[in-house]
Amino acid sequence: MDLEIEGDQGSKTGGVASAFPRTRWTLVLAAGAGEEVDREAALGELCRQYWYPLYAYARRRGLSAEDAQDATQSFFEHLLSAQVFERVGGKELGRLRSYLLTSMQRWLMKEHRKMSALKRGGGVGDICLNEEEGEQRYLREMTHEETPEALFERRWALDIIEQALTMLKADYERSGKGALHAALCPWLTRTTDQGELSRLAESLGLTPGHVRVQLHRLKKHFRAVLWDLVAATVATEDEVAEEMRHLQAVLTR
């Protein structure tokens, strides 16, 4: 997948982004401060966004489906109950992807002997992990001979791409261009030859030149949305381009 990272990074090129966004680190820090209800809400949002890559990592480490579910749920509970987030700050801030993976690795190393005795739920029991869907997704990925760390990173990358595609579709539908999005989306990450472009233009009742312009706008909009999503997982704007390059490298392995 060619994300065309260089030279077109969201807010830097006049895309949909206008400023460095509130990052996912905002959620992390909120989980370590304020009232308990606010902390649990912030942690719940983190859990909903990032539980599956961590679940897949635990499964690839050799845990059963049930133990991986327990480990993932109890990992987030541990982050809240042990007040881990209260201690996050300064040089600890960096890539959320790396922070969560390292924390999960340490958690499994410390708790692996206790996994069979852990009780699901606890402090974050109101968070619903789609466990059946998670296991089905994991089983579909068993054909990939990857290390647990590589699987985590691939799932992280694919989840960000899926979020960007969902947001892109919603943006077009809100502006009354849902049909145009549906027609152009298959060409979002690939090039079209002249014959394909002409046939697509004919199906849409447009000229090939108009379709080429609309496709360029779609790709630019997608990159801007993706840039913002990636920016939300790092602490500084300078890290975004590097993380985008890492994302592309993961997706092209």
N, C-alpha and C positions, 0 to 999 in steps of 0.2 A: 504494500500500500504506500503510494507516494503522497505524503502529507504536504509537500512543497513548503517546508518549514522556513527556509531562508527567505528573507525579504518580504514576508507577508504574515505578520504575527499580530492578528487581531487588532487591538487598539492602536498599534503602531502604524497601521496602514489604512485607517479609516473604516475598519469593519464595524461590527455591532458593539464591540467593546469600546469604552471611553476612558477607563481608568483601571489601575491595578485593582482587581476585585477583592471583596472580603474573602479571605482564604478559608479552606477547611481547617486551618490552624485556629481560626476564630472559634470553630466548634470545639476543638481540642482544649483551648484555653477556657472556654465557657464551661466545659465539663469539670474544670478544676476551680471554679469560682462561683460566687453568687449563691442563691437559695438552692436547696436540694432539688426542688422540682425543676428548676432551670438547668441544673447540672445533669439530671437524669434525662431531660429532653434533649440536651446537646449530645449526650453520650448515645442516646437512642438513635439520633440522626446519623452519627458516625457509624453505628452498628449497621443500620439499614443500608448505608452506602458501601460499606467495605467488608461485610461479613463473608461474602462468597469467596473472594480471593484468599482470605485467611482459612476458610473451611477447606478449600481445595489444597492449600499448602499442608494442612494437618492430615488430610487423607493421604496425600502423596508421601508424607512422612511415615505412613504405615498404620495410622489409627483407623479403627472401624468407623463406619458411618455414624453410629451413635456416639462413639467417643469423640469423633471430630466435631459433632454438633455440640456436645458437652463442653469440649475444650474451647470452641469459638465463643459460645455464650458466656462461659465462666471467665474467659480472658477479658471480655469487656466489663464484666462485673468486677473483676479484680482491679481494672484500671480505675473504676469509680471508688470501690470500697477501700482500696489501699492509698487513695488520694495521690495516685501517680501523676495526674495532670497538674496538680498544684506545684509540682517540682519542675515542670517543663518551662523552658524559657531560655533566652539568651542564645548561647551557642548550641543548645539542644534543638533549636528550630532549624529546619532544613527541609528535606523532602519527606512528606507525610508517608509516601510509599515505603521508604527505607525505615522510617521510625516505627511504623506499625509492624513491619516484617521482623525487625530486630527485636521488638518487644515480644512478639509472638514466639520467636525462637527461644528467647530466655524463659518465657512462661512455660513452654512445653518441656524444656530441659529441667526446670525446677519441679514441675508438677506431674511428669509422666507416670510416676509410680502411683499417683493418686487418682488418675483419670477414671478408673472404674468406680470410684467411690464418690465422684463429684455429682452433685444434684443440679440438674438444669434449672435455670430461672434465677431466683434470688433477687438481687437488687435491680436487675433489668428484666424481670420476668414478663413485663408487659410488652417487650419487644418481640415481634413475631419473625423468627427466621423461617423462611420457606424451605424447610428441611428436605421435603420430598423433592421439590424442584432442584435444590442444590445437589442432592445425590444423583439425580438423573443427569444433570449437567456434567457432574464429575465423571460418571460412567461413560458418557459420550467422549470424554477427553482422555480416556484411558489408553487410546491408541497412540497418544503422544508420549514418546519416551523422554521425559524431561525430569530434571531434578525438581524437588519441591520448590526451590527458590525460583527456577525458571517458570514453573507452572503458575506460581503466585504472580510473577511479573506479567506473564501473558494474559492472565485473567484480569489483572488490574488494567492493562492496556485496552483489552477488548471491552471492558465495562465502560471505560472513558469514551471510547469510540461510539458505543451504543447510546450512551447519554447524549453525546453530541448529535447523533443522528435523530434521536427523539426530539431534542430541542429544535433542531433545524426544521423538522417536519412541522412542529407546532408553530414556529415562526411563520412559515409559509401559509399554513392554514389560517392563522389569525389575519393575515393580509389578503385572504381570498385567493391565494395562489396554490391551493392544495393539489389541483390537477396538474399544474406545471411541475410542481415538486415531484409528483409520482412519476411523471414522464421522464424527467431528467435524472432522477436519483440513481438509476442503474449505471449512469456514466459519471458518477461523482468522483470515483477514484480510478478512472481509466480514461484513455484517450479514444476519440471516435475518428474513424476514417471518413472520407468525403461521402462515400455511399451511405454509410450509417447516418451521417448528419442529414443528408438529403431526405432519407426515408423518415427520420424523426421529425424533420421540419414539415414534411407533407402531412404526417399524422396529426400534427398540432395546428396545421393551417397557418404556419409561419414561414418566413424565408430562412434559408440556412444561416445567413448572417445574423439574424435575430436570435436564432437558437444558440448560435455560438456565444453571443453576448450573454444570454440568459444562463447558459451553462457556466460561463466564467464567473458570473455573479453568484451562482449557487455554490461553486467551489470556494470562492472567497468568503462567503457567509459561513460555510462549514468550517473553514480554517479559523475564522474569528471566534466561533463558538467553542471549538476545540481548544484554542489558545486560552480562553477564559477558564475552561474546565481544568486544564493543566496548571494554569497560574494559581488556581485555588488549592493546589496541593503542595505548593512550595512557599517559602517564607519571604522571598524577595523577587523582584521582577527580573533581576539578572539571571536567575536560575531557570527561567521559563524556556528559553531557546534550547538550553542543554537538556532539559527534561523532555522537550518535544523530540529532540534527536534520539534520545534514549527510547522514547515511545515508538518511533519509527523503526529503530533497530530491533526492538522486541518483536514487532509485527512482521518483520521481514526475515526472521530467522528460519 
